[in-house]
Amino acid sequence: MRHYPSALAAAFVLCAAPAFADYQQDALCVTGAAELCATLPSDMPNLDVPLGYTPTTNLETEDGVQQQNFDYFGWQSFVALNWPADASGAPMGSILDDPDAPRVWESYLGIDAVFPQANLVADDAEAACTPQGRMVLAQTSKLTSSSFIEPFTASPLIDVDGNFVMYDIRMNPVEVGYLRDNGLTTQAGQKAFAAANPQGWDLPRGLTGSPGAMELKTAWRVLADDSNPMGYFTLPATLMIGAENSATGQPLCLEVTVGLVGMHIMHKITNPTAFSDNWVWATFEHIRNAPDAAGAAPSQKNTAATVSGLEPYPPVGSCPVPQDAGTGWAFFDASCADAQGACTPNIGLELKNYLWEPDMPYAEKYLTQSGAGTQVTRCWEVYESAKNVDKVFQDALAGSVWANYQLIGVQWANGGLDHPDPLRPFPAPIYMVNSTLETFLQDVPVVHPDGTLNRGGSSSCINCHDIATDKGGNRSDFSFLGGYAK
């Protein structure tokens, strides 16, 4: 049974995404135009992916070209979502102009606006603070519902300046309409829905000209002295910290400038049909986040489409520090050292609580002996197809901050039976991970050495989200957001 979004959301979709020709694999705009545009890609019509596909990520085979289709889809989405927008969220002007303008995605609703009593902001901080920024970010003591802690861990990410990274989650109007129309924003509503729909949620799929459900997760670095030497897209933001998480014992209301360091785009599509149940997952990072680890490999190729092609199980072991990384990284300091020697990369703190200082560096209590934050290396090299499409869009975006971002990869999957267990859904590429959004999961295997699938906190978006349920334990179509219901 399909449950459609509200009339208001549907009207927004039809206005926001005009009809266009069949999906173009190699154009800056989804319409096929050779210029950047604000049109959000919504589906991939006429893309033929044969059964028994091999998820390679190079440009030498037919399958590599198919991966390139998805890479263009990811970049077109990134550009359209980050297009300047008016107060209603409608795109205007050019992405190369208006650097201070709101972006299209800023009109999308966040968790607190959709799920009553989600309480991402501590009550005392909310009472003490009148936000001035365009974005509100908060730490709470609830590590499972925080814009401060990375998933499947109890660890924050700390940059080289000693400041915590913060996270924001948004849903497009299509997803919000589905959740509200079906009563899925409360625990009681989810229970009633599950009784009538035992197969679980079925978030709307995109059709040509009409986007499906979308979820966006972004990662933000607090900029010291409001400076921006690395060329981030920046926002004025309000950080709201409750007394329980404040080193002073009093709630903190911090007006800061934040820079975008990471963005996940999760989009439900209709075509190709065999892949439509599993969403399209695009992930982006700033180019100066962290260096590749020594020995980092491209995302796993599986030329035989068998489980034996998944090795090695962790990609490069501990993702060791490279010898020639240089300087100027947001999350890597080549001089970082502790009593035992060079700092070990990608290690979280796993504490029960973290206390913010009232002044920068906010994470001063949690720095290494050399005063550095989290030492990050990228365990996976960006694969060839993504690098190729990155260059196309970075050239088109030259002169703007958006040229400083790169597509790390786009993941898609077949949920059918034409591939062997344990990989169902069967993802391409098999490994995909963002160093700012899943720092501590980068070298966690998708398949354990004993041949069983790792379904919790692995280095694969799809296989991780495949365990998602709502508050009552009912399948929620790859979305963890139902867990915020009260």
SVG drawing of the C-alpha trace seen along z (x, -y; Angstrom):
<svg xmlns="http://www.w3.org/2000/svg" viewBox="-5 -38 62 56">
<polyline fill="none" stroke="black" stroke-width="0.4" points="0.0,0.0 1.4,-3.4 0.7,-6.4 0.9,-9.7 2.2,-13.0 -0.2,-15.8 -1.6,-18.1 0.6,-20.9 3.7,-18.8 2.6,-17.5 2.0,-21.1 5.5,-22.1 7.0,-19.2 5.3,-19.9 6.3,-23.6 9.9,-22.9 10.8,-20.4 9.6,-21.0 9.3,-18.2 12.3,-17.4 13.7,-14.9 15.1,-11.5 17.9,-11.4 21.3,-12.5 24.3,-10.7 26.9,-13.2 25.4,-16.7 25.8,-19.4 22.0,-19.8 19.5,-16.9 17.6,-18.5 20.7,-17.7 21.9,-21.3 25.6,-21.9 25.3,-24.4 24.6,-24.2 21.0,-24.4 18.6,-24.4 16.5,-21.5 16.6,-18.7 17.0,-15.2 14.2,-13.0 14.5,-9.7 16.7,-7.8 14.3,-6.8 15.5,-4.4 18.7,-3.4 19.1,0.2 21.1,2.2 21.2,5.9 20.8,8.6 24.1,10.0 25.7,6.6 29.2,6.2 29.7,3.1 32.9,1.8 33.8,-1.9 36.2,-2.5 35.6,-3.9 36.8,-0.9 33.7,1.2 30.0,0.8 29.4,1.2 31.7,-1.8 29.5,-3.9 26.5,-2.8 28.2,-3.9 28.9,-7.3 25.1,-7.7 24.7,-7.6 27.7,-9.9 26.2,-12.6 22.8,-12.1 24.6,-12.8 26.4,-15.9 23.2,-17.3 21.4,-16.8 24.2,-18.6 24.1,-21.6 20.3,-21.9 20.0,-21.5 22.7,-24.1 21.2,-26.6 20.4,-30.1 16.7,-30.3 14.1,-32.8 12.2,-32.7 9.9,-29.9 12.8,-27.7 12.3,-28.3 15.6,-28.6 16.7,-31.9 19.8,-33.5 22.9,-31.5 24.9,-29.1 28.0,-31.1 26.5,-34.3 24.9,-35.3 27.3,-33.4 25.4,-34.6 21.9,-33.6 19.9,-30.8 20.0,-27.5 17.1,-25.3 17.7,-22.7 17.4,-25.2 13.7,-25.3 13.4,-21.6 12.3,-20.7 14.5,-19.2 13.8,-16.6 12.4,-18.9 9.9,-20.4 8.6,-17.1 8.6,-14.9 6.9,-16.4 8.9,-16.2 12.0,-15.0 13.8,-17.4 17.1,-17.7 17.7,-21.0 18.0,-20.9 15.1,-22.7 17.4,-25.0 19.4,-26.0 16.2,-26.7 14.8,-28.9 18.1,-30.8 18.7,-31.4 17.2,-33.5 18.8,-32.0 20.3,-34.6 21.7,-32.2 20.1,-30.6 20.8,-27.2 20.4,-25.9 22.7,-23.1 22.7,-21.4 24.3,-18.9 22.1,-16.8 22.9,-14.1 20.9,-11.7 23.6,-10.3 21.2,-8.5 19.3,-11.7 22.1,-14.3 23.4,-16.6 26.8,-16.1 27.6,-12.4 28.3,-10.1 26.0,-7.1 26.7,-3.7 29.3,-5.4 29.4,-7.6 32.1,-9.8 32.2,-13.3 34.5,-14.5 36.9,-17.3 38.8,-19.5 42.4,-20.7 41.3,-23.9 39.9,-21.9 36.2,-22.4 33.4,-19.8 31.8,-19.1 28.0,-19.4 25.4,-17.7 22.0,-18.6 19.3,-16.4 16.5,-17.6 13.6,-16.0 12.1,-17.2 8.4,-18.1 7.6,-14.7 8.9,-12.8 7.4,-15.1 4.0,-14.8 4.2,-11.0 5.2,-10.9 2.4,-13.4 -0.3,-11.9 0.3,-8.4 0.7,-9.5 4.3,-8.3 5.5,-11.3 4.3,-9.9 4.8,-6.5 1.0,-5.9 0.6,-6.7 3.4,-4.3 1.8,-1.5 -1.5,-2.1 0.2,-2.3 2.1,1.0 -1.2,2.8 -2.5,1.9 0.8,2.2 2.8,5.1 5.3,4.8 6.4,1.5 6.9,-2.0 7.0,-2.7 8.3,-6.2 7.3,-7.8 9.5,-7.1 10.5,-9.8 9.1,-10.1 10.4,-12.1 9.8,-15.7 8.7,-14.9 11.2,-14.0 10.7,-11.2 11.4,-11.2 14.8,-12.7 16.8,-12.9 19.9,-15.2 22.5,-15.0 25.2,-17.7 28.4,-18.1 29.6,-21.5 32.9,-22.8 32.9,-25.8 35.2,-28.4 37.6,-30.2 37.3,-34.0 34.8,-33.6 37.7,-33.1 37.3,-30.9 40.8,-30.2 39.8,-26.9 36.8,-28.2 33.8,-26.6 30.1,-27.4 29.3,-29.1 26.3,-29.8 25.6,-31.9 24.6,-29.3 23.5,-29.2 24.9,-26.4 22.6,-25.6 24.3,-23.7 22.5,-22.6 23.9,-23.0 24.5,-19.3 27.0,-19.5 28.6,-22.8 31.9,-23.1 30.5,-26.2 27.4,-24.4 25.3,-26.9 23.6,-26.6 25.5,-28.1 24.2,-30.0 27.0,-30.4 26.7,-32.5 29.2,-31.2 30.0,-30.8 30.0,-27.2 31.5,-25.8 30.1,-22.8 32.5,-19.8 30.2,-16.9 26.8,-16.2 24.8,-13.0 21.9,-13.0 19.5,-10.1 16.9,-10.0 14.1,-7.4 13.7,-6.8 11.5,-4.6 14.0,-3.7 15.8,-1.4 13.0,0.7 15.2,3.5 17.0,0.9 14.1,-1.4 13.5,0.1 17.0,-0.8 17.3,-4.6 20.3,-6.4 22.9,-7.5 25.3,-10.3 28.0,-11.6 30.2,-14.8 33.1,-16.2 35.2,-19.3 38.5,-18.6 40.6,-19.6 39.0,-17.4 41.6,-14.7 44.3,-12.9 44.0,-9.4 45.4,-6.7 48.6,-5.0 47.6,-2.2 44.0,-3.4 42.2,-1.5 39.4,-2.6 36.0,-1.5 35.8,2.3 35.4,3.8 33.7,7.1 34.4,8.2 33.1,11.8 30.0,10.7 30.7,13.3 31.3,13.1 34.9,14.1 35.4,10.7 34.7,8.8 38.2,9.3 40.1,7.7 37.5,7.5 38.8,4.3 40.0,2.3 43.4,1.3 43.5,2.3 43.8,-0.7 44.0,-3.2 47.5,-4.3 48.9,-7.8 50.5,-8.7 54.0,-9.9 53.5,-12.8 50.1,-14.3 51.5,-17.8 49.6,-20.5 46.3,-22.5 43.8,-19.8 40.7,-20.3 40.9,-17.0 44.5,-15.9 47.7,-17.2 50.9,-15.6 52.7,-16.7 50.0,-15.1 51.7,-12.9 50.8,-11.3 53.1,-9.5 53.1,-6.4 54.1,-8.3 52.2,-9.4 48.4,-9.8 46.4,-6.8 43.8,-7.8 40.0,-7.5 39.8,-6.7 36.8,-8.0 36.6,-8.8 33.5,-6.9 32.6,-8.9 29.2,-9.1 29.2,-12.9 31.2,-15.8 31.6,-19.2 31.8,-22.4 34.0,-25.3 32.3,-28.7 35.0,-29.9 37.0,-28.3 38.4,-25.7 35.1,-24.3 36.5,-20.7 39.7,-21.7 39.2,-18.9 39.4,-16.2 42.5,-17.2 45.7,-15.1 48.9,-15.9 50.0,-17.9 46.7,-19.9 45.1,-18.2 41.6,-17.0 40.5,-13.7 43.3,-12.5 41.4,-11.5 42.6,-9.6 40.3,-8.5 40.4,-4.7 39.0,-4.6 40.4,-6.5 37.7,-8.2 37.0,-5.9 37.8,-6.6 34.3,-7.4 33.6,-9.8 37.0,-11.6 36.1,-12.0 32.7,-13.6 34.2,-15.7 36.4,-17.4 33.6,-18.2 31.6,-19.9 34.5,-21.5 35.5,-23.1 32.0,-24.4 31.9,-25.8 35.3,-27.4 35.5,-30.7 32.9,-29.7 33.2,-27.9 31.3,-24.9 34.4,-24.0 36.0,-23.0 33.7,-20.0 34.0,-16.5 31.8,-13.6 33.1,-10.7 30.7,-8.3 27.1,-7.3 25.8,-4.0 22.8,-2.0 21.7,1.5 19.7,4.4 17.5,6.1 16.8,9.1 18.0,12.7 20.5,12.6 23.4,12.2 24.5,14.6 24.1,14.2 25.0,12.5 24.9,9.3 21.3,8.4 20.7,5.7 23.7,6.0 25.4,2.5 27.5,0.8 30.0,-0.2 30.1,2.2 32.0,-0.2 31.1,-3.9 31.8,-6.1 32.1,-9.8 35.1,-10.7 33.2,-13.5 29.9,-11.6 31.2,-8.1 34.7,-8.8 34.9,-5.8 33.2,-3.3 35.5,-3.7 37.3,-0.4 34.5,1.7 33.8,4.6 30.6,5.0 31.1,8.8 32.7,10.4 35.6,12.8 33.2,15.7 31.2,14.7 28.2,13.2 26.8,9.7 27.6,6.9 24.2,5.1 25.1,2.6 27.6,-0.2 29.5,1.1 31.2,-0.9 28.2,-0.8 25.2,-3.2 22.7,-0.7 23.7,2.3 23.7,0.1 20.3,-1.5 18.8,1.8 18.3,2.5 16.3,-0.7 13.0,-0.5 10.6,-2.9 10.1,-3.3 8.1,0.0 10.6,2.1 8.7,2.1 10.7,1.7 11.0,-1.9 12.2,-1.8 15.9,-2.5 15.1,-5.6 16.2,-5.8 14.2,-9.0 11.1,-7.1 13.1,-6.5 12.7,-10.1 8.9,-9.7 7.5,-10.0"/>
</svg>
